[in-house]
Amino acid sequence: LLLPLLLPQAAFVRLGEVAEGLPPYGEEVELLGMDEEHAEAYLAFQGDLAALAHRALAKGSRHLLGALVQAGIQTPDAPWLPERVVGEGGVAELVPLPEGYRHAKERRLVELAKEEVARGRRVLVYVQGTERRDQIARLVEVLREAGLRADGLRAGTVSPDRREAWIAERVGKGLEVLVLHPRIVQTGLDLVDFPTVVWCQPDYSVYTLRQASRRSWRIGQRHPVRVVFLAYRGTLQEAALALIARKARASLALEGELVEGGLVDQAEEDPTLALAKALAGAVEVRWREESLDLAKGGVPLRRAGRWEPRRG
């Protein structure tokens, strides 16, 4: 509906078109498999969540869908925590794994961070869980355990006007990896000291995702910017990434990047409802590699493989 009104009267200027000499920007996706014990515990829990979501949708009830979706997305990253979700006529319960267990995504994050630090590149890690499923404290512990100089930034501990100075101070003291929620740095901060960005848990908002991903790709950046999305294959995390990618394609269409299927893909229900349907099996969300072109001007997203930055 907006295209006929907006495009004839608007000019969209990208950073790369007004700033010469910017390094390449690339995005990629890595879908990981769970360890056997992790998969066994989670898939049983996901099956119970699916049954609850199916009953709720059948009755037209939405008041628990948010809790079901969040449990389905965040539980794979916090398998040491007990989970219990009470829904329409049933209960979904996760049997927790030992707290000392380091699951596949944590091990891959450590591996990736070590690779980047060895190349002289600092790493920014974005997470969503900051309260009960606290990923900031957890990942800082995991990274430090692996010998990396890691720290976490929280909205409640550092005021917005002090965040840039806080980060600069820690970079000066040798910080290698910073873990934080994307919304506290999505606008206003230039994080050129962190040319590698890892999304351990992506944000539903395409605006937030695109802004936060490009905090490192600013004027003054001298290194190629690498953005990596980590998710578990066959879980609601994969479905969430596919949904976010389709929304990103549609948002690019409004900026004059008319890609096939973009406007059709935008005709989605709200993310919570769409993911609840995916959880319930009411709709099948398939991974479509061609729908993951979030980069637009950098490197198209792909499942995994060698990173090859190039200019758009």
Secondary structure, 3 states (H helix, E strand, C coil): CCHHHHHHHCCCCCHHHHCCCCCCEEEEEEEECCCHHHHHHHHHHHHHHHHHHHHHHHCCCCCCHHHHHHHHHHHHHCCCCCEEEEECCEEEEECCCCCCCCCHHHHHHHHHHHHHHHCCCCEEEECCCCCCCCHHHHHHHHHHHCCCCEEEECCCCCCHHHHHHHHHHHHHCCCCEEEECHHHCCCCCCCCCCCEEEECCCCCCHHHHHHHHCCCCCCCCCCCEEEEEEEECCCHHHHHHHHHHHHHHHHHHHCCCCCCCHHHHHCCCCHHHHHHHHHHCCCCCCCCHHHCCCCCCCECCCCCCCCCCCCC
